[in-house]
Amino acid sequence: MELTKFDNFAICSDTVEGSHGDFTVTVLLDRDPDITPDHSDCYCDKTRQRWRDDEWFFGILRAKVSVDVAGQTVVLDDCAASLGGVEVNITDTNSHLDEHAAQLAQEALARGIQLVQAIKAAA
């Protein structure tokens, strides 16, 4: 599944999306409220100050999977896969967000397929 890409400067509520057959996966970026640079010793004072100045943040990526049924979009799982503690805008590129989103999209797609199979089996 091919996903759209995050911008080099990302903000909360940015999304990337991809489709596979009747399935659509959307990965949303939001702020991770549980992580700060103080949780790790790997950040220097300058980087911590940049975080305090909102130049970068820790994000959480959440993948949602939906399926098209007779022209209607049905959300199968609003949080089929997620990953928190992701550094956003800390460097000049956010290509790592695309890599994480691709992995989450595959997990969400597998979850969506599993849910549809379970629905069909129960019918």
Phi and psi restraints in degrees (range 20) as a CNS / XPLOR table:
assign (resid 1 and name C) (resid 2 and name N)
       (resid 2 and name CA) (resid 2 and name C) 1.0 -95.5 20.0 2
assign (resid 2 and name N) (resid 2 and name CA)
       (resid 2 and name C) (resid 3 and name N) 1.0 130.4 20.0 2
assign (resid 2 and name C) (resid 3 and name N)
       (resid 3 and name CA) (resid 3 and name C) 1.0 -106.4 20.0 2
assign (resid 3 and name N) (resid 3 and name CA)
       (resid 3 and name C) (resid 4 and name N) 1.0 153.5 20.0 2
assign (resid 3 and name C) (resid 4 and name N)
       (resid 4 and name CA) (resid 4 and name C) 1.0 -65.1 20.0 2
assign (resid 4 and name N) (resid 4 and name CA)
       (resid 4 and name C) (resid 5 and name N) 1.0 174.8 20.0 2
assign (resid 4 and name C) (resid 5 and name N)
       (resid 5 and name CA) (resid 5 and name C) 1.0 -116.4 20.0 2
assign (resid 5 and name N) (resid 5 and name CA)
       (resid 5 and name C) (resid 6 and name N) 1.0 151.1 20.0 2
assign (resid 5 and name C) (resid 6 and name N)
       (resid 6 and name CA) (resid 6 and name C) 1.0 -74.5 20.0 2
assign (resid 6 and name N) (resid 6 and name CA)
       (resid 6 and name C) (resid 7 and name N) 1.0 151.4 20.0 2
assign (resid 6 and name C) (resid 7 and name N)
       (resid 7 and name CA) (resid 7 and name C) 1.0 -71.4 20.0 2
assign (resid 7 and name N) (resid 7 and name CA)
       (resid 7 and name C) (resid 8 and name N) 1.0 161.3 20.0 2
assign (resid 7 and name C) (resid 8 and name N)
       (resid 8 and name CA) (resid 8 and name C) 1.0 -64.1 20.0 2
assign (resid 8 and name N) (resid 8 and name CA)
       (resid 8 and name C) (resid 9 and name N) 1.0 -26.3 20.0 2
assign (resid 8 and name C) (resid 9 and name N)
       (resid 9 and name CA) (resid 9 and name C) 1.0 -118.2 20.0 2
assign (resid 9 and name N) (resid 9 and name CA)
       (resid 9 and name C) (resid 10 and name N) 1.0 110.0 20.0 2
assign (resid 9 and name C) (resid 10 and name N)
       (resid 10 and name CA) (resid 10 and name C) 1.0 -102.0 20.0 2
assign (resid 10 and name N) (resid 10 and name CA)
       (resid 10 and name C) (resid 11 and name N) 1.0 151.7 20.0 2
assign (resid 10 and name C) (resid 11 and name N)
       (resid 11 and name CA) (resid 11 and name C) 1.0 -128.2 20.0 2
assign (resid 11 and name N) (resid 11 and name CA)
       (resid 11 and name C) (resid 12 and name N) 1.0 162.9 20.0 2
assign (resid 11 and name C) (resid 12 and name N)
       (resid 12 and name CA) (resid 12 and name C) 1.0 -59.7 20.0 2
assign (resid 12 and name N) (resid 12 and name CA)
       (resid 12 and name C) (resid 13 and name N) 1.0 142.9 20.0 2
assign (resid 12 and name C) (resid 13 and name N)
       (resid 13 and name CA) (resid 13 and name C) 1.0 83.0 20.0 2
assign (resid 13 and name N) (resid 13 and name CA)
       (resid 13 and name C) (resid 14 and name N) 1.0 1.9 20.0 2
assign (resid 13 and name C) (resid 14 and name N)
       (resid 14 and name CA) (resid 14 and name C) 1.0 -64.3 20.0 2
assign (resid 14 and name N) (resid 14 and name CA)
       (resid 14 and name C) (resid 15 and name N) 1.0 145.2 20.0 2
assign (resid 14 and name C) (resid 15 and name N)
       (resid 15 and name CA) (resid 15 and name C) 1.0 -133.4 20.0 2
assign (resid 15 and name N) (resid 15 and name CA)
       (resid 15 and name C) (resid 16 and name N) 1.0 154.5 20.0 2
assign (resid 15 and name C) (resid 16 and name N)
       (resid 16 and name CA) (resid 16 and name C) 1.0 -125.8 20.0 2
assign (resid 16 and name N) (resid 16 and name CA)
       (resid 16 and name C) (resid 17 and name N) 1.0 154.9 20.0 2
assign (resid 16 and name C) (resid 17 and name N)
       (resid 17 and name CA) (resid 17 and name C) 1.0 -145.4 20.0 2
assign (resid 17 and name N) (resid 17 and name CA)
       (resid 17 and name C) (resid 18 and name N) 1.0 151.2 20.0 2
assign (resid 17 and name C) (resid 18 and name N)
       (resid 18 and name CA) (resid 18 and name C) 1.0 -151.9 20.0 2
assign (resid 18 and name N) (resid 18 and name CA)
       (resid 18 and name C) (resid 19 and name N) 1.0 162.8 20.0 2
assign (resid 18 and name C) (resid 19 and name N)
       (resid 19 and name CA) (resid 19 and name C) 1.0 -134.5 20.0 2
assign (resid 19 and name N) (resid 19 and name CA)
       (resid 19 and name C) (resid 20 and name N) 1.0 155.4 20.0 2
assign (resid 19 and name C) (resid 20 and name N)
       (resid 20 and name CA) (resid 20 and name C) 1.0 -144.3 20.0 2
assign (resid 20 and name N) (resid 20 and name CA)
       (resid 20 and name C) (resid 21 and name N) 1.0 103.8 20.0 2
assign (resid 20 and name C) (resid 21 and name N)
       (resid 21 and name CA) (resid 21 and name C) 1.0 62.3 20.0 2
assign (resid 21 and name N) (resid 21 and name CA)
       (resid 21 and name C) (resid 22 and name N) 1.0 -128.5 20.0 2
assign (resid 21 and name C) (resid 22 and name N)
       (resid 22 and name CA) (resid 22 and name C) 1.0 -84.9 20.0 2
assign (resid 22 and name N) (resid 22 and name CA)
       (resid 22 and name C) (resid 23 and name N) 1.0 -1.9 20.0 2
assign (resid 22 and name C) (resid 23 and name N)
       (resid 23 and name CA) (resid 23 and name C) 1.0 -93.0 20.0 2
assign (resid 23 and name N) (resid 23 and name CA)
       (resid 23 and name C) (resid 24 and name N) 1.0 141.7 20.0 2
assign (resid 23 and name C) (resid 24 and name N)
       (resid 24 and name CA) (resid 24 and name C) 1.0 -127.0 20.0 2
assign (resid 24 and name N) (resid 24 and name CA)
       (resid 24 and name C) (resid 25 and name N) 1.0 133.4 20.0 2
assign (resid 24 and name C) (resid 25 and name N)
       (resid 25 and name CA) (resid 25 and name C) 1.0 -116.2 20.0 2
assign (resid 25 and name N) (resid 25 and name CA)
       (resid 25 and name C) (resid 26 and name N) 1.0 130.7 20.0 2
assign (resid 25 and name C) (resid 26 and name N)
       (resid 26 and name CA) (resid 26 and name C) 1.0 -119.9 20.0 2
assign (resid 26 and name N) (resid 26 and name CA)
       (resid 26 and name C) (resid 27 and name N) 1.0 128.3 20.0 2
assign (resid 26 and name C) (resid 27 and name N)
       (resid 27 and name CA) (resid 27 and name C) 1.0 -110.5 20.0 2
assign (resid 27 and name N) (resid 27 and name CA)
       (resid 27 and name C) (resid 28 and name N) 1.0 120.9 20.0 2
assign (resid 27 and name C) (resid 28 and name N)
       (resid 28 and name CA) (resid 28 and name C) 1.0 -103.8 20.0 2
assign (resid 28 and name N) (resid 28 and name CA)
       (resid 28 and name C) (resid 29 and name N) 1.0 138.2 20.0 2
assign (resid 28 and name C) (resid 29 and name N)
       (resid 29 and name CA) (resid 29 and name C) 1.0 -100.8 20.0 2
assign (resid 29 and name N) (resid 29 and name CA)
       (resid 29 and name C) (resid 30 and name N) 1.0 130.5 20.0 2
assign (resid 29 and name C) (resid 30 and name N)
       (resid 30 and name CA) (resid 30 and name C) 1.0 -137.8 20.0 2
assign (resid 30 and name N) (resid 30 and name CA)
       (resid 30 and name C) (resid 31 and name N) 1.0 167.3 20.0 2
assign (resid 30 and name C) (resid 31 and name N)
       (resid 31 and name CA) (resid 31 and name C) 1.0 -76.0 20.0 2
assign (resid 31 and name N) (resid 31 and name CA)
       (resid 31 and name C) (resid 32 and name N) 1.0 135.8 20.0 2
assign (resid 31 and name C) (resid 32 and name N)
       (resid 32 and name CA) (resid 32 and name C) 1.0 -90.7 20.0 2
assign (resid 32 and name N) (resid 32 and name CA)
       (resid 32 and name C) (resid 33 and name N) 1.0 107.5 20.0 2
assign (resid 32 and name C) (resid 33 and name N)
       (resid 33 and name CA) (resid 33 and name C) 1.0 -75.5 20.0 2
assign (resid 33 and name N) (resid 33 and name CA)
       (resid 33 and name C) (resid 34 and name N) 1.0 -9.7 20.0 2
assign (resid 33 and name C) (resid 34 and name N)
       (resid 34 and name CA) (resid 34 and name C) 1.0 -95.4 20.0 2
assign (resid 34 and name N) (resid 34 and name CA)
       (resid 34 and name C) (resid 35 and name N) 1.0 -5.7 20.0 2
assign (resid 34 and name C) (resid 35 and name N)
       (resid 35 and name CA) (resid 35 and name C) 1.0 -121.0 20.0 2
assign (resid 35 and name N) (resid 35 and name CA)
       (resid 35 and name C) (resid 36 and name N) 1.0 135.8 20.0 2
assign (resid 35 and name C) (resid 36 and name N)
       (resid 36 and name CA) (resid 36 and name C) 1.0 -132.9 20.0 2
assign (resid 36 and name N) (resid 36 and name CA)
       (resid 36 and name C) (resid 37 and name N) 1.0 165.3 20.0 2
assign (resid 36 and name C) (resid 37 and name N)
       (resid 37 and name CA) (resid 37 and name C) 1.0 -61.4 20.0 2
assign (resid 37 and name N) (resid 37 and name CA)
       (resid 37 and name C) (resid 38 and name N) 1.0 -18.5 20.0 2
assign (resid 37 and name C) (resid 38 and name N)
       (resid 38 and name CA) (resid 38 and name C) 1.0 -72.5 20.0 2
assign (resid 38 and name N) (resid 38 and name CA)
       (resid 38 and name C) (resid 39 and name N) 1.0 -10.4 20.0 2
assign (resid 38 and name C) (resid 39 and name N)
       (resid 39 and name CA) (resid 39 and name C) 1.0 -76.7 20.0 2
assign (resid 39 and name N) (resid 39 and name CA)
       (resid 39 and name C) (resid 40 and name N) 1.0 -7.0 20.0 2
assign (resid 39 and name C) (resid 40 and name N)
       (resid 40 and name CA) (resid 40 and name C) 1.0 -143.3 20.0 2
assign (resid 40 and name N) (resid 40 and name CA)
       (resid 40 and name C) (resid 41 and name N) 1.0 152.0 20.0 2
assign (resid 40 and name C) (resid 41 and name N)
       (resid 41 and name CA) (resid 41 and name C) 1.0 -89.7 20.0 2
assign (resid 41 and name N) (resid 41 and name CA)
       (resid 41 and name C) (resid 42 and name N) 1.0 3.7 20.0 2
assign (resid 41 and name C) (resid 42 and name N)
       (resid 42 and name CA) (resid 42 and name C) 1.0 -85.6 20.0 2
assign (resid 42 and name N) (resid 42 and name CA)
       (resid 42 and name C) (resid 43 and name N) 1.0 -2.2 20.0 2
assign (resid 42 and name C) (resid 43 and name N)
       (resid 43 and name CA) (resid 43 and name C) 1.0 -104.1 20.0 2
assign (resid 43 and name N) (resid 43 and name CA)
       (resid 43 and name C) (resid 44 and name N) 1.0 131.9 20.0 2
assign (resid 43 and name C) (resid 44 and name N)
       (resid 44 and name CA) (resid 44 and name C) 1.0 -79.8 20.0 2
assign (resid 44 and name N) (resid 44 and name CA)
       (resid 44 and name C) (resid 45 and name N) 1.0 169.5 20.0 2
assign (resid 44 and name C) (resid 45 and name N)
       (resid 45 and name CA) (resid 45 and name C) 1.0 -60.3 20.0 2
assign (resid 45 and name N) (resid 45 and name CA)
       (resid 45 and name C) (resid 46 and name N) 1.0 -38.7 20.0 2
assign (resid 45 and name C) (resid 46 and name N)
       (resid 46 and name CA) (resid 46 and name C) 1.0 -63.2 20.0 2
assign (resid 46 and name N) (resid 46 and name CA)
       (resid 46 and name C) (resid 47 and name N) 1.0 -42.9 20.0 2
assign (resid 46 and name C) (resid 47 and name N)
       (resid 47 and name CA) (resid 47 and name C) 1.0 -67.6 20.0 2
assign (resid 47 and name N) (resid 47 and name CA)
       (resid 47 and name C) (resid 48 and name N) 1.0 -38.7 20.0 2
assign (resid 47 and name C) (resid 48 and name N)
       (resid 48 and name CA) (resid 48 and name C) 1.0 -63.9 20.0 2
assign (resid 48 and name N) (resid 48 and name CA)
       (resid 48 and name C) (resid 49 and name N) 1.0 -39.2 20.0 2
assign (resid 48 and name C) (resid 49 and name N)
       (resid 49 and name CA) (resid 49 and name C) 1.0 -66.3 20.0 2
assign (resid 49 and name N) (resid 49 and name CA)
       (resid 49 and name C) (resid 50 and name N) 1.0 -40.2 20.0 2
assign (resid 49 and name C) (resid 50 and name N)
       (resid 50 and name CA) (resid 50 and name C) 1.0 -60.5 20.0 2
assign (resid 50 and name N) (resid 50 and name CA)
       (resid 50 and name C) (resid 51 and name N) 1.0 -37.0 20.0 2
assign (resid 50 and name C) (resid 51 and name N)
       (resid 51 and name CA) (resid 51 and name C) 1.0 -65.2 20.0 2
assign (resid 51 and name N) (resid 51 and name CA)
       (resid 51 and name C) (resid 52 and name N) 1.0 -46.0 20.0 2
assign (resid 51 and name C) (resid 52 and name N)
       (resid 52 and name CA) (resid 52 and name C) 1.0 -61.8 20.0 2
assign (resid 52 and name N) (resid 52 and name CA)
       (resid 52 and name C) (resid 53 and name N) 1.0 -31.1 20.0 2
assign (resid 52 and name C) (resid 53 and name N)
       (resid 53 and name CA) (resid 53 and name C) 1.0 -84.0 20.0 2
assign (resid 53 and name N) (resid 53 and name CA)
       (resid 53 and name C) (resid 54 and name N) 1.0 7.1 20.0 2
assign (resid 53 and name C) (resid 54 and name N)
       (resid 54 and name CA) (resid 54 and name C) 1.0 61.3 20.0 2
assign (resid 54 and name N) (resid 54 and name CA)
       (resid 54 and name C) (resid 55 and name N) 1.0 31.0 20.0 2
assign (resid 54 and name C) (resid 55 and name N)
       (resid 55 and name CA) (resid 55 and name C) 1.0 -81.2 20.0 2
assign (resid 55 and name N) (resid 55 and name CA)
       (resid 55 and name C) (resid 56 and name N) 1.0 -22.1 20.0 2
assign (resid 55 and name C) (resid 56 and name N)
       (resid 56 and name CA) (resid 56 and name C) 1.0 -149.9 20.0 2
assign (resid 56 and name N) (resid 56 and name CA)
       (resid 56 and name C) (resid 57 and name N) 1.0 166.6 20.0 2
assign (resid 56 and name C) (resid 57 and name N)
       (resid 57 and name CA) (resid 57 and name C) 1.0 -152.8 20.0 2
assign (resid 57 and name N) (resid 57 and name CA)
       (resid 57 and name C) (resid 58 and name N) 1.0 167.4 20.0 2
assign (resid 57 and name C) (resid 58 and name N)
       (resid 58 and name CA) (resid 58 and name C) 1.0 -92.8 20.0 2
assign (resid 58 and name N) (resid 58 and name CA)
       (resid 58 and name C) (resid 59 and name N) 1.0 130.6 20.0 2
assign (resid 58 and name C) (resid 59 and name N)
       (resid 59 and name CA) (resid 59 and name C) 1.0 -114.6 20.0 2
assign (resid 59 and name N) (resid 59 and name CA)
       (resid 59 and name C) (resid 60 and name N) 1.0 165.6 20.0 2
assign (resid 59 and name C) (resid 60 and name N)
       (resid 60 and name CA) (resid 60 and name C) 1.0 -125.0 20.0 2
assign (resid 60 and name N) (resid 60 and name CA)
       (resid 60 and name C) (resid 61 and name N) 1.0 133.6 20.0 2
assign (resid 60 and name C) (resid 61 and name N)
       (resid 61 and name CA) (resid 61 and name C) 1.0 -104.7 20.0 2
assign (resid 61 and name N) (resid 61 and name CA)
       (resid 61 and name C) (resid 62 and name N) 1.0 129.8 20.0 2
assign (resid 61 and name C) (resid 62 and name N)
       (resid 62 and name CA) (resid 62 and name C) 1.0 -125.6 20.0 2
assign (resid 62 and name N) (resid 62 and name CA)
       (resid 62 and name C) (resid 63 and name N) 1.0 128.8 20.0 2
assign (resid 62 and name C) (resid 63 and name N)
       (resid 63 and name CA) (resid 63 and name C) 1.0 -102.5 20.0 2
assign (resid 63 and name N) (resid 63 and name CA)
       (resid 63 and name C) (resid 64 and name N) 1.0 128.6 20.0 2
assign (resid 63 and name C) (resid 64 and name N)
       (resid 64 and name CA) (resid 64 and name C) 1.0 -111.7 20.0 2
assign (resid 64 and name N) (resid 64 and name CA)
       (resid 64 and name C) (resid 65 and name N) 1.0 139.3 20.0 2
assign (resid 64 and name C) (resid 65 and name N)
       (resid 65 and name CA) (resid 65 and name C) 1.0 -121.8 20.0 2
assign (resid 65 and name N) (resid 65 and name CA)
       (resid 65 and name C) (resid 66 and name N) 1.0 135.2 20.0 2
assign (resid 65 and name C) (resid 66 and name N)
       (resid 66 and name CA) (resid 66 and name C) 1.0 -134.7 20.0 2
assign (resid 66 and name N) (resid 66 and name CA)
       (resid 66 and name C) (resid 67 and name N) 1.0 165.0 20.0 2
assign (resid 66 and name C) (resid 67 and name N)
       (resid 67 and name CA) (resid 67 and name C) 1.0 -133.6 20.0 2
assign (resid 67 and name N) (resid 67 and name CA)
       (resid 67 and name C) (resid 68 and name N) 1.0 146.0 20.0 2
assign (resid 67 and name C) (resid 68 and name N)
       (resid 68 and name CA) (resid 68 and name C) 1.0 -89.8 20.0 2
assign (resid 68 and name N) (resid 68 and name CA)
       (resid 68 and name C) (resid 69 and name N) 1.0 121.1 20.0 2
assign (resid 68 and name C) (resid 69 and name N)
       (resid 69 and name CA) (resid 69 and name C) 1.0 -124.8 20.0 2
assign (resid 69 and name N) (resid 69 and name CA)
       (resid 69 and name C) (resid 70 and name N) 1.0 110.3 20.0 2
assign (resid 69 and name C) (resid 70 and name N)
       (resid 70 and name CA) (resid 70 and name C) 1.0 52.3 20.0 2
assign (resid 70 and name N) (resid 70 and name CA)
       (resid 70 and name C) (resid 71 and name N) 1.0 43.5 20.0 2
assign (resid 70 and name C) (resid 71 and name N)
       (resid 71 and name CA) (resid 71 and name C) 1.0 82.1 20.0 2
assign (resid 71 and name N) (resid 71 and name CA)
       (resid 71 and name C) (resid 72 and name N) 1.0 1.1 20.0 2
assign (resid 71 and name C) (resid 72 and name N)
       (resid 72 and name CA) (resid 72 and name C) 1.0 -110.7 20.0 2
assign (resid 72 and name N) (resid 72 and name CA)
       (resid 72 and name C) (resid 73 and name N) 1.0 138.4 20.0 2
assign (resid 72 and name C) (resid 73 and name N)
       (resid 73 and name CA) (resid 73 and name C) 1.0 -87.7 20.0 2
assign (resid 73 and name N) (resid 73 and name CA)
       (resid 73 and name C) (resid 74 and name N) 1.0 124.4 20.0 2
assign (resid 73 and name C) (resid 74 and name N)
       (resid 74 and name CA) (resid 74 and name C) 1.0 -116.1 20.0 2
assign (resid 74 and name N) (resid 74 and name CA)
       (resid 74 and name C) (resid 75 and name N) 1.0 119.0 20.0 2
assign (resid 74 and name C) (resid 75 and name N)
       (resid 75 and name CA) (resid 75 and name C) 1.0 -76.0 20.0 2
assign (resid 75 and name N) (resid 75 and name CA)
       (resid 75 and name C) (resid 76 and name N) 1.0 121.1 20.0 2
assign (resid 75 and name C) (resid 76 and name N)
       (resid 76 and name CA) (resid 76 and name C) 1.0 -88.3 20.0 2
assign (resid 76 and name N) (resid 76 and name CA)
       (resid 76 and name C) (resid 77 and name N) 1.0 -38.6 20.0 2
assign (resid 76 and name C) (resid 77 and name N)
       (resid 77 and name CA) (resid 77 and name C) 1.0 -154.2 20.0 2
assign (resid 77 and name N) (resid 77 and name CA)
       (resid 77 and name C) (resid 78 and name N) 1.0 119.0 20.0 2
assign (resid 77 and name C) (resid 78 and name N)
       (resid 78 and name CA) (resid 78 and name C) 1.0 -75.0 20.0 2
assign (resid 78 and name N) (resid 78 and name CA)
       (resid 78 and name C) (resid 79 and name N) 1.0 -17.6 20.0 2
assign (resid 78 and name C) (resid 79 and name N)
       (resid 79 and name CA) (resid 79 and name C) 1.0 -145.0 20.0 2
assign (resid 79 and name N) (resid 79 and name CA)
       (resid 79 and name C) (resid 80 and name N) 1.0 70.6 20.0 2
assign (resid 79 and name C) (resid 80 and name N)
       (resid 80 and name CA) (resid 80 and name C) 1.0 -75.1 20.0 2
assign (resid 80 and name N) (resid 80 and name CA)
       (resid 80 and name C) (resid 81 and name N) 1.0 -23.4 20.0 2
assign (resid 80 and name C) (resid 81 and name N)
       (resid 81 and name CA) (resid 81 and name C) 1.0 -159.4 20.0 2
assign (resid 81 and name N) (resid 81 and name CA)
       (resid 81 and name C) (resid 82 and name N) 1.0 147.5 20.0 2
assign (resid 81 and name C) (resid 82 and name N)
       (resid 82 and name CA) (resid 82 and name C) 1.0 -151.3 20.0 2
assign (resid 82 and name N) (resid 82 and name CA)
       (resid 82 and name C) (resid 83 and name N) 1.0 159.2 20.0 2
assign (resid 82 and name C) (resid 83 and name N)
       (resid 83 and name CA) (resid 83 and name C) 1.0 -148.8 20.0 2
assign (resid 83 and name N) (resid 83 and name CA)
       (resid 83 and name C) (resid 84 and name N) 1.0 124.9 20.0 2
assign (resid 83 and name C) (resid 84 and name N)
       (resid 84 and name CA) (resid 84 and name C) 1.0 -110.6 20.0 2
assign (resid 84 and name N) (resid 84 and name CA)
       (resid 84 and name C) (resid 85 and name N) 1.0 174.9 20.0 2
assign (resid 84 and name C) (resid 85 and name N)
       (resid 85 and name CA) (resid 85 and name C) 1.0 71.6 20.0 2
assign (resid 85 and name N) (resid 85 and name CA)
       (resid 85 and name C) (resid 86 and name N) 1.0 26.0 20.0 2
assign (resid 85 and name C) (resid 86 and name N)
       (resid 86 and name CA) (resid 86 and name C) 1.0 -90.9 20.0 2
assign (resid 86 and name N) (resid 86 and name CA)
       (resid 86 and name C) (resid 87 and name N) 1.0 126.9 20.0 2
assign (resid 86 and name C) (resid 87 and name N)
       (resid 87 and name CA) (resid 87 and name C) 1.0 -70.1 20.0 2
assign (resid 87 and name N) (resid 87 and name CA)
       (resid 87 and name C) (resid 88 and name N) 1.0 130.5 20.0 2
assign (resid 87 and name C) (resid 88 and name N)
       (resid 88 and name CA) (resid 88 and name C) 1.0 -124.6 20.0 2
assign (resid 88 and name N) (resid 88 and name CA)
       (resid 88 and name C) (resid 89 and name N) 1.0 129.2 20.0 2
assign (resid 88 and name C) (resid 89 and name N)
       (resid 89 and name CA) (resid 89 and name C) 1.0 67.1 20.0 2
assign (resid 89 and name N) (resid 89 and name CA)
       (resid 89 and name C) (resid 90 and name N) 1.0 18.5 20.0 2
assign (resid 89 and name C) (resid 90 and name N)
       (resid 90 and name CA) (resid 90 and name C) 1.0 -77.5 20.0 2
assign (resid 90 and name N) (resid 90 and name CA)
       (resid 90 and name C) (resid 91 and name N) 1.0 -24.6 20.0 2
assign (resid 90 and name C) (resid 91 and name N)
       (resid 91 and name CA) (resid 91 and name C) 1.0 -123.0 20.0 2
assign (resid 91 and name N) (resid 91 and name CA)
       (resid 91 and name C) (resid 92 and name N) 1.0 -175.7 20.0 2
assign (resid 91 and name C) (resid 92 and name N)
       (resid 92 and name CA) (resid 92 and name C) 1.0 -74.1 20.0 2
assign (resid 92 and name N) (resid 92 and name CA)
       (resid 92 and name C) (resid 93 and name N) 1.0 -12.3 20.0 2
assign (resid 92 and name C) (resid 93 and name N)
       (resid 93 and name CA) (resid 93 and name C) 1.0 -134.9 20.0 2
assign (resid 93 and name N) (resid 93 and name CA)
       (resid 93 and name C) (resid 94 and name N) 1.0 150.1 20.0 2
assign (resid 93 and name C) (resid 94 and name N)
       (resid 94 and name CA) (resid 94 and name C) 1.0 -112.8 20.0 2
assign (resid 94 and name N) (resid 94 and name CA)
       (resid 94 and name C) (resid 95 and name N) 1.0 32.8 20.0 2
assign (resid 94 and name C) (resid 95 and name N)
       (resid 95 and name CA) (resid 95 and name C) 1.0 -60.8 20.0 2
assign (resid 95 and name N) (resid 95 and name CA)
       (resid 95 and name C) (resid 96 and name N) 1.0 -27.5 20.0 2
assign (resid 95 and name C) (resid 96 and name N)
       (resid 96 and name CA) (resid 96 and name C) 1.0 -64.6 20.0 2
assign (resid 96 and name N) (resid 96 and name CA)
       (resid 96 and name C) (resid 97 and name N) 1.0 -28.4 20.0 2
assign (resid 96 and name C) (resid 97 and name N)
       (resid 97 and name CA) (resid 97 and name C) 1.0 -63.4 20.0 2
assign (resid 97 and name N) (resid 97 and name CA)
       (resid 97 and name C) (resid 98 and name N) 1.0 -39.8 20.0 2
assign (resid 97 and name C) (resid 98 and name N)
       (resid 98 and name CA) (resid 98 and name C) 1.0 -64.3 20.0 2
assign (resid 98 and name N) (resid 98 and name CA)
       (resid 98 and name C) (resid 99 and name N) 1.0 -39.6 20.0 2
assign (resid 98 and name C) (resid 99 and name N)
       (resid 99 and name CA) (resid 99 and name C) 1.0 -64.3 20.0 2
assign (resid 99 and name N) (resid 99 and name CA)
       (resid 99 and name C) (resid 100 and name N) 1.0 -46.2 20.0 2
assign (resid 99 and name C) (resid 100 and name N)
       (resid 100 and name CA) (resid 100 and name C) 1.0 -63.7 20.0 2
assign (resid 100 and name N) (resid 100 and name CA)
       (resid 100 and name C) (resid 101 and name N) 1.0 -42.1 20.0 2
assign (resid 100 and name C) (resid 101 and name N)
       (resid 101 and name CA) (resid 101 and name C) 1.0 -62.3 20.0 2
assign (resid 101 and name N) (resid 101 and name CA)
       (resid 101 and name C) (resid 102 and name N) 1.0 -39.0 20.0 2
assign (resid 101 and name C) (resid 102 and name N)
       (resid 102 and name CA) (resid 102 and name C) 1.0 -63.0 20.0 2
assign (resid 102 and name N) (resid 102 and name CA)
       (resid 102 and name C) (resid 103 and name N) 1.0 -41.8 20.0 2
assign (resid 102 and name C) (resid 103 and name N)
       (resid 103 and name CA) (resid 103 and name C) 1.0 -65.0 20.0 2
assign (resid 103 and name N) (resid 103 and name CA)
       (resid 103 and name C) (resid 104 and name N) 1.0 -44.9 20.0 2
assign (resid 103 and name C) (resid 104 and name N)
       (resid 104 and name CA) (resid 104 and name C) 1.0 -64.5 20.0 2
assign (resid 104 and name N) (resid 104 and name CA)
       (resid 104 and name C) (resid 105 and name N) 1.0 -37.3 20.0 2
assign (resid 104 and name C) (resid 105 and name N)
       (resid 105 and name CA) (resid 105 and name C) 1.0 -62.0 20.0 2
assign (resid 105 and name N) (resid 105 and name CA)
       (resid 105 and name C) (resid 106 and name N) 1.0 -40.6 20.0 2
assign (resid 105 and name C) (resid 106 and name N)
       (resid 106 and name CA) (resid 106 and name C) 1.0 -64.6 20.0 2
assign (resid 106 and name N) (resid 106 and name CA)
       (resid 106 and name C) (resid 107 and name N) 1.0 -41.2 20.0 2
assign (resid 106 and name C) (resid 107 and name N)
       (resid 107 and name CA) (resid 107 and name C) 1.0 -63.7 20.0 2
assign (resid 107 and name N) (resid 107 and name CA)
       (resid 107 and name C) (resid 108 and name N) 1.0 -42.7 20.0 2
assign (resid 107 and name C) (resid 108 and name N)
       (resid 108 and name CA) (resid 108 and name C) 1.0 -66.2 20.0 2
assign (resid 108 and name N) (resid 108 and name CA)
       (resid 108 and name C) (resid 109 and name N) 1.0 -40.6 20.0 2
assign (resid 108 and name C) (resid 109 and name N)
       (resid 109 and name CA) (resid 109 and name C) 1.0 -61.5 20.0 2
assign (resid 109 and name N) (resid 109 and name CA)
       (resid 109 and name C) (resid 110 and name N) 1.0 -45.3 20.0 2
assign (resid 109 and name C) (resid 110 and name N)
       (resid 110 and name CA) (resid 110 and name C) 1.0 -60.0 20.0 2
assign (resid 110 and name N) (resid 110 and name CA)
       (resid 110 and name C) (resid 111 and name N) 1.0 -40.1 20.0 2
assign (resid 110 and name C) (resid 111 and name N)
       (resid 111 and name CA) (resid 111 and name C) 1.0 -64.6 20.0 2
assign (resid 111 and name N) (resid 111 and name CA)
       (resid 111 and name C) (resid 112 and name N) 1.0 -43.1 20.0 2
assign (resid 111 and name C) (resid 112 and name N)
       (resid 112 and name CA) (resid 112 and name C) 1.0 -61.7 20.0 2
assign (resid 112 and name N) (resid 112 and name CA)
       (resid 112 and name C) (resid 113 and name N) 1.0 -44.8 20.0 2
assign (resid 112 and name C) (resid 113 and name N)
       (resid 113 and name CA) (resid 113 and name C) 1.0 -61.8 20.0 2
assign (resid 113 and name N) (resid 113 and name CA)
       (resid 113 and name C) (resid 114 and name N) 1.0 -42.7 20.0 2
assign (resid 113 and name C) (resid 114 and name N)
       (resid 114 and name CA) (resid 114 and name C) 1.0 -60.7 20.0 2
assign (resid 114 and name N) (resid 114 and name CA)
       (resid 114 and name C) (resid 115 and name N) 1.0 -42.8 20.0 2
assign (resid 114 and name C) (resid 115 and name N)
       (resid 115 and name CA) (resid 115 and name C) 1.0 -65.8 20.0 2
assign (resid 115 and name N) (resid 115 and name CA)
       (resid 115 and name C) (resid 116 and name N) 1.0 -42.3 20.0 2
assign (resid 115 and name C) (resid 116 and name N)
       (resid 116 and name CA) (resid 116 and name C) 1.0 -64.0 20.0 2
assign (resid 116 and name N) (resid 116 and name CA)
       (resid 116 and name C) (resid 117 and name N) 1.0 -41.6 20.0 2
assign (resid 116 and name C) (resid 117 and name N)
       (resid 117 and name CA) (resid 117 and name C) 1.0 -62.1 20.0 2
assign (resid 117 and name N) (resid 117 and name CA)
       (resid 117 and name C) (resid 118 and name N) 1.0 -39.1 20.0 2
assign (resid 117 and name C) (resid 118 and name N)
       (resid 118 and name CA) (resid 118 and name C) 1.0 -66.6 20.0 2
assign (resid 118 and name N) (resid 118 and name CA)
       (resid 118 and name C) (resid 119 and name N) 1.0 -38.9 20.0 2
assign (resid 118 and name C) (resid 119 and name N)
       (resid 119 and name CA) (resid 119 and name C) 1.0 -64.2 20.0 2
assign (resid 119 and name N) (resid 119 and name CA)
       (resid 119 and name C) (resid 120 and name N) 1.0 -44.3 20.0 2
assign (resid 119 and name C) (resid 120 and name N)
       (resid 120 and name CA) (resid 120 and name C) 1.0 -63.5 20.0 2
assign (resid 120 and name N) (resid 120 and name CA)
       (resid 120 and name C) (resid 121 and name N) 1.0 -39.6 20.0 2
assign (resid 120 and name C) (resid 121 and name N)
       (resid 121 and name CA) (resid 121 and name C) 1.0 -66.8 20.0 2
assign (resid 121 and name N) (resid 121 and name CA)
       (resid 121 and name C) (resid 122 and name N) 1.0 -32.6 20.0 2
assign (resid 121 and name C) (resid 122 and name N)
       (resid 122 and name CA) (resid 122 and name C) 1.0 -80.4 20.0 2
assign (resid 122 and name N) (resid 122 and name CA)
       (resid 122 and name C) (resid 123 and name N) 1.0 -17.6 20.0 2
